[in-house]
Amino acid sequence: MQSPAPTESPSDATTDAVLRLTAHEAAARLGLPAGRLSVPELARALRDQGASDVVITGDPHDWLDTLNAQGWLTRPRSGPTDHALRFSAALAQGWVAADAAVLARLPDRASSLDLPVLSVDETPARWTAPLSHVPALGVYAIVDSAERVRACAEAGAGLIQLRIKARRDDPALVPELRAALDAARGAGRAALVVNDHWRLALSLNAPALHLGQEDWLALRHTERTTIATAQARGLQLGMSSHSLWELCRARGAGADLIACGPVWPTLTKDMPWHAQGLDNLAWWVRMAGRPVIAIGGILDPDQLEQCATTGAATVCVVRGLGEDPRATLPRWQRAWEAGHAAPRRPAPAWPHPTLSPECA
């Protein structure tokens, strides 16, 4: 992708459908005195008048009320002064408004120190510093039963996710989770990550939990606080991300690991996202400030090896585990070791869009 800074100034930074303006300008556009409405109320009023996406700028917070994301985008430090032009340029290059709002605030040589955080509600998220060292975690096996957890653990997998798509009141779920935890612990070094079922994960003292962005948004404030309290006691929280605003939201949520995907097109899930590719994956690694999980479309060990060269902390294998993970995992682990030892793939200056505006 080209820099979002345009070479020529556009005549206007927004259109009637996409608005980016200050709170004072928003109030004036609505014919209201300054201070009558809160910033989120101003944005809602503008959307009620027909705007599809509204970004109300401020320092250090921008309020997003867009087709894809709502919340406070909080910057850790001052960014470029030509942010209005960068926003317009990003829109022109095919980014949706929520992603364009992130790009507008990043300097040309951005790092994880520059990445803003996005809140889930009207309380700004707290920005936290990136990790100074990101550990290498190896192959991340994703399975759907305690039996397969045991097989992966016995094959030497250090990180295993149990992904069971069952209702939380399913009577078979708790025994299966207990058996999976016992299997992982019995292997000595395997850490089990419970997908989605956060209440059970906490009640059974699982070491880690993974949530999708929609799952996180569906939680009440008190439930997110409960998870944060468990994190303070040692729980590791993984979170999915497919776009720039989701990366910022994962950082704002306090995720300990952040998934970037799909790296390649995948049939495992039906989703609107374009493939990240190795270029976006490397950019995520540079910007996330947390261990990055590579996931999606990784079907052979050569692909895993390529992912490892980006500096991703771990790479997911789902269908590639086959019928017998004890037989297949050693080959995947050799691919990880080769990629991790290879020269690091450089990150691009800018990522490419992962969502078409018509899909927003």
KEKE-3310 file (N, C-alpha, C; in steps of 0.2 Angstrom, whole numbers, plus 5000, padded with zeros to 4 digits):
npx = (5004:5002:5008:4996:4997:4992:4999:4994:4983:4966:4950:4941:4940:4931:4915:4897:4892:4902:4909:4921:4926:4927:4921:4916:4913:4904:4893:4889:4886:4874:4866:4867:4871:4888:4893:4881:4877:4884:4900:4898:4884:4883:4888:4879:4868:4872:4873:4860:4855:4859:4872:4884:4896:4904:4917:4923:4935:4948:4959:4967:4959:4949:4932:4923:4910:4904:4901:4907:4913:4912:4917:4930:4945:4960:4975:4992:5002:5007:5003:5004:5002:4994:4982:4969:4970:4977:4967:4957:4965:4967:4953:4952:4960:4953:4951:4940:4930:4933:4945:4952:4952:4961:4973:4975:4980:4993:5011:5023:5033:5028:5027:5024:5023:5015:5003:4985:4972:4956:4941:4926:4915:4908:4918:4934:4947:4961:4978:4992:5009:5019:5025:5042:5049:5044:5038:5042:5031:5028:5020:5002:4990:4973:4959:4944:4940:4943:4950:4958:4965:4973:4981:4988:4995:5003:5011:5019:5015:5014:5005:4988:4972:4955:4941:4925:4910:4897:4882:4882:4875:4875:4875:4886:4897:4905:4911:4919:4928:4934:4941:4949:4957:4964:4971:4979:4987:4992:5002:5012:5019:5010:4999:4982:4970:4954:4941:4929:4920:4919:4915:4915:4929:4935:4929:4934:4948:4956:4971:4971:4961:4951:4944:4932:4930:4917:4911:4918:4912:4899:4899:4894:4899:4903:4906:4917:4925:4926:4934:4945:4950:4953:4963:4973:4976:4983:4977:4978:4973:4967:4963:4954:4958:4955:4956:4962:4955:4950:4962:4967:4956:4958:4970:4966:4957:4965:4971:4981:4987:4986:4977:4980:4971:4962:4977:4979:4966:4952:4942:4937:4929:4915:4918:4919:4931:4946:4961:4975:4988:5006:5012:5003:5003:5016:5016:5007:5014:5024:5017:5008:5012:5011:5011:5008:4996:4996:4984:4973:4969:4981:4988:4998:5015:5024:5018:5016:5030:5033:5025:5031:5043:5039:5040:5029:5022:5016:5008:4993:4987:4974:4964:4975:4981:4975:4970:4977:4985:4997:5005:5006:5010:5024:5030:5025:5030:5044:5044:5040:5052:5061:5057:5057:5070:5075:5080:5072:5057:5054:5043:5030:5029:5016:5000:4988:4971:4958:4945:4932:4924:4911:4907:4906)
npy = (4994:5011:5026:5034:5047:5060:5066:5077:5090:5086:5093:5092:5084:5075:5067:5069:5057:5051:5058:5068:5077:5091:5092:5105:5109:5098:5101:5114:5110:5103:5114:5117:5124:5124:5111:5107:5094:5078:5071:5058:5058:5069:5063:5052:5059:5065:5054:5050:5059:5055:5052:5040:5036:5043:5052:5060:5072:5074:5078:5068:5059:5052:5051:5037:5033:5022:5012:5000:5001:5007:5019:5026:5031:5031:5040:5036:5046:5061:5062:5063:5079:5082:5074:5075:5075:5063:5054:5056:5051:5038:5033:5035:5025:5013:5009:5006:5017:5016:5010:5019:5030:5025:5024:5037:5043:5038:5039:5040:5031:5021:5012:5000:5008:5018:5014:5017:5014:5006:5009:4999:5005:5020:5024:5028:5017:5011:5015:5004:5000:4993:4976:4973:4962:4948:4932:4917:4905:4894:4880:4881:4871:4868:4861:4850:4841:4833:4821:4824:4834:4828:4820:4829:4835:4825:4823:4834:4847:4864:4873:4873:4874:4872:4871:4870:4870:4872:4874:4883:4877:4864:4847:4839:4847:4853:4841:4837:4848:4848:4836:4839:4849:4841:4832:4841:4846:4834:4831:4840:4852:4858:4871:4874:4882:4889:4891:4903:4899:4907:4908:4895:4892:4901:4896:4883:4886:4887:4890:4899:4909:4911:4924:4929:4945:4949:4941:4948:4961:4958:4955:4961:4976:4972:4959:4959:4965:4955:4946:4953:4954:4940:4939:4947:4938:4929:4923:4921:4930:4928:4936:4938:4947:4956:4967:4984:4992:4982:4977:4988:4988:4976:4978:4988:4981:4974:4962:4948:4940:4942:4938:4937:4937:4931:4923:4917:4913:4905:4891:4887:4896:4906:4922:4940:4945:4950:4940:4942:4940:4937:4950:4959:4951:4952:4966:4967:4960:4969:4980:4977:4975:4965:4946:4939:4929:4919:4914:4905:4897:4890:4877:4868:4863:4871:4884:4887:4888:4900:4909:4909:4916:4929:4934:4931:4925:4913:4900:4894:4878:4869:4860:4854:4846:4833:4816:4810:4818:4815:4809:4819:4831:4832:4836:4848:4855:4855:4863:4875:4877:4879:4890:4900:4901:4906:4921:4936:4941:4957:4970:4978:4996:5000:4992:4982:4984:4975:4973:4976:4992:4990:4979:4984)
npz = (5000:4997:5005:5016:5015:5004:4988:4983:4989:4993:4989:4999:5015:5017:5013:5010:5015:5022:5036:5044:5057:5069:5086:5088:5074:5071:5079:5074:5061:5064:5069:5082:5098:5104:5115:5119:5116:5120:5113:5107:5106:5096:5085:5083:5080:5068:5060:5060:5052:5040:5037:5034:5040:5054:5060:5074:5078:5090:5104:5115:5109:5096:5091:5085:5075:5065:5051:5054:5066:5083:5095:5106:5099:5105:5105:5109:5108:5100:5083:5065:5058:5046:5046:5042:5028:5026:5030:5020:5009:5012:5012:4998:4993:4996:5009:5022:5033:5047:5047:5040:5049:5058:5051:5048:5059:5061:5060:5046:5048:5057:5073:5086:5096:5092:5089:5091:5103:5104:5111:5118:5121:5128:5137:5137:5131:5140:5136:5134:5136:5123:5123:5127:5124:5114:5116:5107:5103:5095:5087:5085:5089:5084:5090:5092:5102:5118:5116:5105:5110:5119:5110:5103:5114:5118:5107:5108:5107:5112:5113:5113:5107:5112:5103:5103:5097:5105:5115:5130:5140:5137:5142:5140:5139:5150:5156:5145:5144:5156:5154:5143:5149:5159:5151:5144:5155:5159:5150:5154:5148:5140:5136:5138:5128:5129:5119:5116:5127:5140:5154:5159:5156:5166:5178:5178:5179:5168:5159:5148:5137:5122:5113:5100:5091:5090:5101:5112:5111:5114:5127:5144:5153:5166:5164:5156:5165:5174:5167:5165:5178:5180:5171:5178:5188:5181:5169:5152:5138:5122:5107:5092:5076:5062:5055:5054:5064:5072:5077:5085:5094:5100:5107:5115:5123:5131:5127:5128:5118:5100:5087:5069:5054:5040:5035:5023:5010:5018:5021:5033:5040:5036:5030:5027:5025:5016:5012:5023:5019:5019:5020:5027:5039:5043:5046:5056:5066:5068:5073:5083:5097:5105:5107:5091:5083:5069:5058:5048:5033:5032:5027:5023:5028:5023:5021:5035:5039:5031:5038:5050:5047:5048:5060:5068:5083:5085:5076:5068:5066:5059:5050:5045:5054:5052:5054:5064:5075:5082:5072:5062:5068:5071:5059:5056:5067:5064:5053:5059:5067:5056:5050:5060:5063:5051:5041:5046:5038:5031:5037:5028:5024:5025:5027:5018:5012:5020:5020:5009:5004:5000:5007:5019)
capx = (5000:5005:5007:4990:4997:4992:5003:4990:4977:4960:4946:4938:4942:4925:4909:4891:4891:4908:4911:4927:4926:4928:4915:4913:4910:4898:4887:4887:4882:4868:4863:4866:4877:4893:4892:4874:4877:4891:4903:4894:4877:4884:4889:4873:4863:4874:4871:4852:4853:4860:4879:4885:4901:4906:4923:4924:4942:4950:4966:4970:4954:4944:4926:4921:4903:4905:4897:4910:4916:4911:4921:4935:4951:4965:4982:4997:5007:5005:5004:5005:4997:4990:4978:4963:4972:4978:4960:4954:4969:4965:4947:4952:4964:4949:4950:4933:4931:4936:4952:4955:4953:4967:4979:4976:4984:4999:5016:5025:5037:5025:5029:5019:5022:5011:4996:4980:4968:4949:4936:4920:4909:4909:4923:4940:4952:4968:4983:4997:5015:5020:5030:5049:5051:5038:5041:5041:5027:5028:5014:4996:4985:4966:4955:4937:4939:4948:4954:4963:4970:4978:4985:4992:4999:5008:5015:5023:5012:5015:4999:4982:4965:4949:4936:4919:4904:4891:4879:4885:4871:4876:4878:4893:4903:4909:4916:4924:4933:4938:4945:4954:4962:4968:4975:4985:4991:4996:5008:5018:5021:5005:4994:4976:4966:4947:4938:4922:4916:4924:4913:4918:4936:4937:4927:4939:4955:4960:4976:4970:4954:4951:4937:4932:4928:4909:4910:4920:4907:4893:4899:4893:4905:4904:4909:4924:4929:4928:4939:4951:4952:4956:4970:4977:4978:4987:4974:4980:4967:4968:4958:4955:4958:4955:4956:4966:4951:4950:4969:4966:4951:4961:4975:4962:4954:4970:4973:4988:4989:4982:4977:4979:4969:4965:4983:4977:4959:4950:4935:4934:4924:4913:4919:4920:4938:4951:4967:4980:4995:5012:5014:5000:5005:5022:5015:5004:5019:5028:5013:5003:5015:5009:5012:5004:4995:4994:4978:4968:4971:4987:4986:5004:5020:5028:5015:5018:5037:5033:5022:5036:5048:5037:5040:5023:5024:5013:5005:4988:4985:4967:4963:4982:4982:4973:4966:4981:4990:5004:5009:5007:5013:5032:5032:5023:5035:5050:5043:5041:5059:5065:5055:5059:5078:5077:5080:5065:5053:5053:5036:5029:5028:5009:4996:4983:4964:4956:4938:4930:4919:4904:4905:4905)
capy = (5000:5018:5030:5037:5055:5061:5070:5083:5091:5085:5099:5091:5078:5070:5068:5069:5050:5050:5064:5068:5084:5092:5093:5111:5108:5094:5105:5119:5107:5102:5120:5117:5127:5120:5108:5105:5086:5075:5069:5052:5061:5072:5058:5049:5064:5066:5048:5050:5064:5052:5050:5033:5035:5049:5053:5067:5072:5078:5076:5063:5054:5053:5046:5034:5030:5020:5006:4994:5001:5013:5019:5031:5029:5035:5039:5036:5052:5065:5059:5068:5085:5082:5068:5075:5073:5055:5051:5056:5047:5031:5031:5034:5019:5008:5008:5008:5023:5015:5009:5026:5034:5023:5026:5045:5045:5035:5043:5036:5026:5019:5006:4998:5014:5023:5011:5019:5009:5007:5006:4996:5009:5027:5025:5027:5012:5013:5013:5001:5000:4986:4972:4974:4955:4944:4925:4912:4900:4888:4878:4882:4866:4869:4854:4850:4836:4831:4816:4827:4838:4823:4818:4835:4836:4819:4825:4839:4854:4868:4878:4869:4877:4868:4874:4866:4875:4869:4879:4883:4873:4857:4844:4836:4852:4853:4835:4838:4854:4845:4830:4842:4852:4836:4830:4846:4846:4828:4831:4843:4858:4860:4876:4874:4888:4888:4895:4906:4897:4910:4907:4889:4893:4904:4892:4877:4888:4886:4895:4904:4910:4915:4927:4934:4952:4949:4939:4953:4966:4955:4955:4967:4979:4968:4953:4961:4967:4949:4943:4957:4952:4934:4941:4949:4932:4925:4920:4924:4932:4929:4939:4938:4953:4955:4974:4989:4994:4977:4977:4993:4986:4970:4981:4992:4976:4971:4955:4945:4937:4944:4934:4940:4932:4925:4924:4914:4912:4899:4888:4885:4900:4911:4928:4944:4948:4948:4937:4946:4938:4938:4957:4961:4948:4955:4973:4966:4958:4975:4985:4974:4976:4958:4941:4938:4922:4918:4910:4905:4895:4887:4870:4864:4866:4877:4890:4888:4891:4907:4913:4910:4921:4936:4935:4929:4921:4906:4899:4889:4873:4866:4854:4851:4841:4827:4811:4808:4823:4812:4808:4825:4837:4833:4839:4855:4858:4856:4869:4881:4878:4881:4897:4904:4902:4910:4928:4939:4944:4963:4972:4984:5002:5001:4986:4983:4984:4968:4973:4981:4996:4988:4974:4987)
capz = (5000:4997:5011:5016:5014:4997:4986:4982:4994:4990:4990:5005:5018:5019:5009:5014:5018:5027:5039:5049:5059:5076:5089:5086:5067:5071:5082:5069:5056:5067:5071:5089:5102:5106:5122:5120:5116:5120:5106:5104:5104:5090:5080:5082:5077:5061:5057:5060:5046:5034:5036:5035:5045:5057:5065:5077:5080:5096:5107:5111:5107:5091:5092:5079:5074:5058:5049:5056:5073:5087:5101:5107:5097:5109:5103:5114:5107:5094:5076:5059:5058:5040:5047:5038:5021:5026:5030:5013:5005:5014:5009:4991:4992:4997:5016:5025:5037:5053:5046:5038:5055:5061:5047:5048:5065:5061:5056:5040:5050:5063:5077:5091:5101:5089:5088:5095:5106:5102:5116:5116:5123:5128:5141:5133:5133:5142:5132:5138:5132:5120:5126:5125:5121:5112:5116:5102:5106:5091:5083:5089:5087:5086:5089:5094:5107:5123:5114:5101:5114:5122:5105:5102:5119:5118:5101:5110:5106:5118:5114:5110:5108:5111:5100:5103:5095:5109:5119:5136:5144:5134:5148:5139:5138:5156:5156:5139:5145:5161:5151:5139:5154:5162:5145:5143:5161:5160:5146:5157:5146:5135:5138:5134:5127:5128:5114:5117:5134:5145:5160:5160:5157:5172:5183:5178:5180:5162:5158:5143:5134:5116:5111:5094:5092:5092:5108:5116:5111:5117:5135:5148:5156:5172:5162:5154:5171:5177:5163:5167:5185:5180:5168:5183:5192:5177:5163:5146:5134:5115:5103:5085:5073:5054:5052:5059:5070:5077:5080:5090:5099:5104:5111:5120:5127:5135:5125:5129:5111:5095:5080:5063:5049:5038:5031:5016:5010:5022:5021:5040:5042:5031:5032:5022:5025:5011:5015:5025:5016:5023:5021:5033:5045:5046:5048:5063:5071:5070:5076:5089:5103:5109:5103:5086:5081:5062:5057:5042:5026:5033:5025:5023:5033:5019:5023:5042:5039:5029:5043:5056:5045:5049:5068:5072:5089:5085:5069:5070:5062:5061:5046:5043:5059:5050:5058:5069:5076:5084:5066:5058:5071:5070:5052:5057:5071:5060:5048:5063:5068:5051:5049:5066:5062:5045:5041:5047:5033:5033:5037:5023:5027:5026:5026:5012:5015:5021:5019:5003:5007:4998:5012:5026)
cpx = (5004:5004:5000:4990:4997:4997:5000:4984:4971:4956:4943:4940:4937:4920:4903:4890:4896:4910:4916:4927:4927:4921:4912:4910:4904:4892:4885:4884:4875:4863:4862:4872:4882:4892:4885:4873:4884:4893:4899:4887:4878:4884:4883:4868:4865:4872:4863:4850:4856:4868:4880:4891:4903:4912:4924:4930:4943:4957:4965:4965:4950:4938:4924:4914:4902:4901:4900:4912:4913:4915:4926:4942:4956:4972:4987:5002:5004:5007:5005:5000:4993:4985:4972:4965:4974:4972:4957:4958:4967:4958:4948:4956:4960:4948:4943:4935:4934:4943:4956:4957:4960:4973:4980:4980:4991:5005:5019:5029:5034:5028:5023:5018:5017:5004:4991:4976:4961:4945:4930:4914:4912:4914:4930:4944:4958:4973:4989:5003:5016:5025:5037:5051:5045:5041:5038:5037:5026:5021:5008:4991:4978:4962:4948:4935:4944:4953:4960:4967:4975:4983:4990:4997:5005:5013:5020:5021:5012:5008:4993:4976:4960:4943:4930:4913:4898:4888:4882:4881:4871:4879:4885:4899:4907:4914:4921:4929:4937:4943:4951:4959:4967:4973:4981:4990:4995:5002:5013:5018:5015:5000:4988:4972:4959:4944:4931:4919:4920:4922:4916:4925:4938:4935:4932:4946:4959:4965:4975:4963:4955:4944:4938:4930:4921:4908:4912:4915:4901:4893:4897:4899:4907:4908:4916:4928:4931:4934:4946:4954:4956:4963:4975:4980:4982:4984:4977:4974:4970:4962:4959:4955:4959:4956:4960:4962:4951:4957:4969:4962:4954:4966:4971:4959:4959:4972:4980:4991:4984:4982:4976:4977:4963:4971:4982:4969:4957:4943:4932:4929:4922:4914:4920:4927:4942:4957:4972:4986:5000:5014:5010:5002:5011:5021:5011:5009:5023:5024:5009:5006:5013:5011:5007:5003:4993:4989:4975:4972:4978:4987:4992:5010:5024:5025:5016:5025:5037:5030:5027:5041:5046:5038:5034:5025:5021:5009:5000:4988:4979:4967:4970:4984:4980:4970:4970:4987:4997:5008:5011:5011:5021:5034:5031:5028:5042:5050:5043:5048:5063:5063:5057:5066:5080:5077:5073:5063:5052:5045:5036:5028:5020:5005:4992:4976:4962:4948:4936:4924:4912:4902:4904:4898)
cpy = (5006:5021:5033:5045:5056:5066:5077:5084:5090:5091:5098:5084:5073:5071:5068:5063:5049:5057:5064:5076:5085:5092:5099:5111:5104:5098:5110:5116:5105:5108:5120:5121:5122:5117:5106:5097:5084:5073:5063:5054:5065:5068:5054:5053:5065:5060:5047:5055:5061:5050:5043:5032:5042:5048:5060:5067:5076:5076:5074:5058:5057:5048:5043:5031:5028:5014:5000:4995:5008:5013:5025:5028:5034:5034:5040:5043:5055:5062:5065:5073:5085:5076:5069:5073:5065:5051:5050:5051:5040:5029:5030:5028:5013:5005:5010:5014:5022:5013:5015:5030:5032:5025:5033:5047:5042:5038:5038:5031:5023:5013:5005:5004:5019:5021:5014:5013:5011:5005:5003:5000:5016:5029:5023:5021:5014:5010:5010:5000:4993:4982:4973:4967:4951:4937:4922:4906:4894:4886:4878:4877:4868:4863:4855:4845:4835:4826:4819:4831:4834:4821:4823:4836:4831:4820:4831:4846:4858:4872:4874:4873:4872:4872:4870:4871:4871:4875:4878:4878:4865:4853:4840:4841:4852:4847:4835:4843:4851:4840:4834:4845:4847:4833:4834:4846:4840:4828:4836:4850:4861:4865:4875:4880:4886:4893:4897:4905:4900:4909:4900:4889:4896:4899:4886:4879:4886:4891:4900:4903:4913:4917:4930:4941:4953:4946:4944:4958:4964:4955:4962:4970:4975:4962:4954:4962:4960:4945:4947:4955:4945:4935:4943:4944:4927:4922:4924:4924:4932:4932:4939:4946:4952:4962:4978:4991:4988:4976:4982:4991:4980:4973:4985:4987:4973:4964:4954:4943:4940:4941:4938:4935:4935:4926:4922:4913:4905:4897:4886:4889:4904:4918:4933:4947:4945:4944:4943:4946:4939:4945:4960:4958:4951:4962:4972:4964:4965:4980:4983:4975:4970:4952:4940:4931:4923:4913:4910:4903:4892:4879:4865:4867:4871:4883:4892:4891:4898:4911:4914:4915:4928:4938:4934:4924:4914:4906:4893:4884:4869:4860:4851:4846:4834:4822:4810:4813:4821:4811:4814:4831:4838:4837:4847:4859:4859:4862:4875:4882:4881:4889:4902:4905:4906:4917:4931:4942:4951:4965:4978:4990:5003:4994:4987:4982:4976:4968:4978:4985:4994:4982:4977:4986)
cpz = (5000:5004:5011:5015:5007:4995:4984:4987:4991:4992:4997:5008:5019:5013:5013:5018:5023:5030:5044:5050:5066:5079:5088:5079:5067:5074:5077:5064:5058:5069:5078:5092:5104:5114:5123:5121:5117:5113:5103:5102:5097:5084:5078:5078:5069:5057:5056:5054:5040:5033:5038:5040:5047:5061:5067:5081:5087:5098:5114:5108:5101:5092:5085:5080:5067:5057:5052:5063:5076:5093:5101:5104:5100:5107:5109:5114:5101:5088:5071:5060:5052:5040:5043:5030:5021:5027:5023:5008:5006:5011:5001:4989:4994:5004:5018:5031:5043:5052:5044:5044:5058:5058:5047:5054:5065:5057:5051:5043:5057:5066:5082:5096:5098:5088:5093:5098:5105:5108:5113:5117:5124:5134:5137:5135:5135:5138:5136:5133:5129:5124:5123:5122:5120:5112:5109:5105:5102:5088:5088:5086:5089:5085:5093:5099:5112:5120:5109:5105:5117:5116:5103:5107:5119:5112:5102:5109:5112:5119:5110:5112:5107:5109:5099:5102:5098:5113:5126:5141:5142:5140:5147:5139:5144:5157:5151:5141:5151:5159:5147:5144:5157:5157:5144:5149:5161:5156:5148:5154:5141:5139:5134:5134:5125:5124:5116:5124:5140:5152:5163:5161:5163:5178:5184:5179:5174:5161:5153:5140:5127:5114:5104:5096:5094:5099:5113:5117:5114:5124:5138:5151:5162:5170:5159:5160:5174:5174:5165:5174:5185:5176:5174:5188:5187:5170:5157:5141:5127:5112:5096:5082:5066:5051:5057:5065:5075:5080:5086:5096:5103:5109:5117:5125:5132:5133:5125:5122:5106:5089:5074:5058:5045:5034:5024:5016:5014:5021:5028:5042:5036:5033:5026:5021:5019:5015:5017:5021:5021:5025:5027:5039:5048:5049:5055:5068:5073:5074:5082:5096:5108:5104:5097:5084:5073:5061:5051:5036:5026:5033:5024:5027:5029:5021:5030:5042:5037:5034:5048:5054:5047:5056:5071:5078:5089:5078:5070:5064:5064:5057:5045:5048:5057:5055:5064:5070:5079:5078:5062:5062:5071:5064:5053:5062:5068:5056:5053:5065:5063:5049:5054:5065:5056:5046:5042:5040:5035:5033:5032:5027:5029:5024:5020:5015:5015:5021:5014:5006:5005:5003:5019:5029)
residu = (MET:GLN:SER:PRO:ALA:PRO:THR:GLU:SER:PRO:SER:ASP:ALA:THR:THR:ASP:ALA:VAL:LEU:ARG:LEU:THR:ALA:HIS:GLU:ALA:ALA:ALA:ARG:LEU:GLY:LEU:PRO:ALA:GLY:ARG:LEU:SER:VAL:PRO:GLU:LEU:ALA:ARG:ALA:LEU:ARG:ASP:GLN:GLY:ALA:SER:ASP:VAL:VAL:ILE:THR:GLY:ASP:PRO:HIS:ASP:TRP:LEU:ASP:THR:LEU:ASN:ALA:GLN:GLY:TRP:LEU:THR:ARG:PRO:ARG:SER:GLY:PRO:THR:ASP:HIS:ALA:LEU:ARG:PHE:SER:ALA:ALA:LEU:ALA:GLN:GLY:TRP:VAL:ALA:ALA:ASP:ALA:ALA:VAL:LEU:ALA:ARG:LEU:PRO:ASP:ARG:ALA:SER:SER:LEU:ASP:LEU:PRO:VAL:LEU:SER:VAL:ASP:GLU:THR:PRO:ALA:ARG:TRP:THR:ALA:PRO:LEU:SER:HIS:VAL:PRO:ALA:LEU:GLY:VAL:TYR:ALA:ILE:VAL:ASP:SER:ALA:GLU:ARG:VAL:ARG:ALA:CYS:ALA:GLU:ALA:GLY:ALA:GLY:LEU:ILE:GLN:LEU:ARG:ILE:LYS:ALA:ARG:ARG:ASP:ASP:PRO:ALA:LEU:VAL:PRO:GLU:LEU:ARG:ALA:ALA:LEU:ASP:ALA:ALA:ARG:GLY:ALA:GLY:ARG:ALA:ALA:LEU:VAL:VAL:ASN:ASP:HIS:TRP:ARG:LEU:ALA:LEU:SER:LEU:ASN:ALA:PRO:ALA:LEU:HIS:LEU:GLY:GLN:GLU:ASP:TRP:LEU:ALA:LEU:ARG:HIS:THR:GLU:ARG:THR:THR:ILE:ALA:THR:ALA:GLN:ALA:ARG:GLY:LEU:GLN:LEU:GLY:MET:SER:SER:HIS:SER:LEU:TRP:GLU:LEU:CYS:ARG:ALA:ARG:GLY:ALA:GLY:ALA:ASP:LEU:ILE:ALA:CYS:GLY:PRO:VAL:TRP:PRO:THR:LEU:THR:LYS:ASP:MET:PRO:TRP:HIS:ALA:GLN:GLY:LEU:ASP:ASN:LEU:ALA:TRP:TRP:VAL:ARG:MET:ALA:GLY:ARG:PRO:VAL:ILE:ALA:ILE:GLY:GLY:ILE:LEU:ASP:PRO:ASP:GLN:LEU:GLU:GLN:CYS:ALA:THR:THR:GLY:ALA:ALA:THR:VAL:CYS:VAL:VAL:ARG:GLY:LEU:GLY:GLU:ASP:PRO:ARG:ALA:THR:LEU:PRO:ARG:TRP:GLN:ARG:ALA:TRP:GLU:ALA:GLY:HIS:ALA:ALA:PRO:ARG:ARG:PRO:ALA:PRO:ALA:TRP:PRO:HIS:PRO:THR:LEU:SER:PRO:GLU:CYS:ALA)
# end
